[in-house]
Amino acid sequence: MKTKKIIIATVLFFAGFMVSQAQIDTRIGAELAYGTEIENLGIGANAEFGVLDNLSISPSFIYYLPKEEGPIKINWFEVNANANYYFIQDEKFDVYGIGGLNYTSVKVKYDSTYSPLFGESSSVSDGRIGLNLGGGANLNLDGNITPFAELKYVIIDGGQLVLAAGVKFKI
C-alpha cells in the first residue's frame, strides 16, 4: 500500500512538472465542423493542455446536427483524444499536426409512419473506434482569444474528412 502511494505521488509530481514546463497555453473553446460522411454541420467543444514545448493534448467533442432523409433520421457524434505536435510556433501563427483516437457513435432511426404497409418504427446504433490524422493552425491575436482551423481524416469504416474552425480561450 505504501509503495502504491509513492508511485502515485511520483507520477503526479512528474506530470505537474511537465505541465509547468510547457510553453503551450491551456485553452478551452468551441468549434463548427463539417463531416464528409454524414454531410452535415456539427457543433463542438475542445480543450488544449500543453505538455511539452511542442506538444499538447487536445480532447474534443463534436455533435452533428440531426439529419432526416424521408423516414430515416440520423444522429451522429464523435469524441476525440488527440495529441497536437507544433511544427511552427510564431508570435502570430502556429501550425501543428494532429494524431489521436476517435470514437464515433451513429444512431439511425426508421419511422415507418411514412409507409402505411408496415406501421412500425425501428432504430439501430453503432459505435466505432478509429484514428485521427490531420493538421491545424492557430491565429495568435493579442489577448485571450485564439481563432483556429483544423482538417483531419478519421480512419474508420467508410472514413470521414472533418473540417473544423472555431475559437479557443486562454484560461
Secondary structure, DSSP 4 states (H G I P E B T S, - for coil): -HHHHHHHHHHHHHHHHHHHH--SPPEEEEEEEEETTTTEEEEEEEEEEEEETTEEEEEEEEEEEEEEETTEEEEEEEEEEEEEEEEEE-SSEEEEEEEEEEEEEEEEEEEGGG-TTT--EEEEEEEEEEEEEEEEEEE--SSSEEEEEEEEEEESTT-EEEEEEEEEEE-
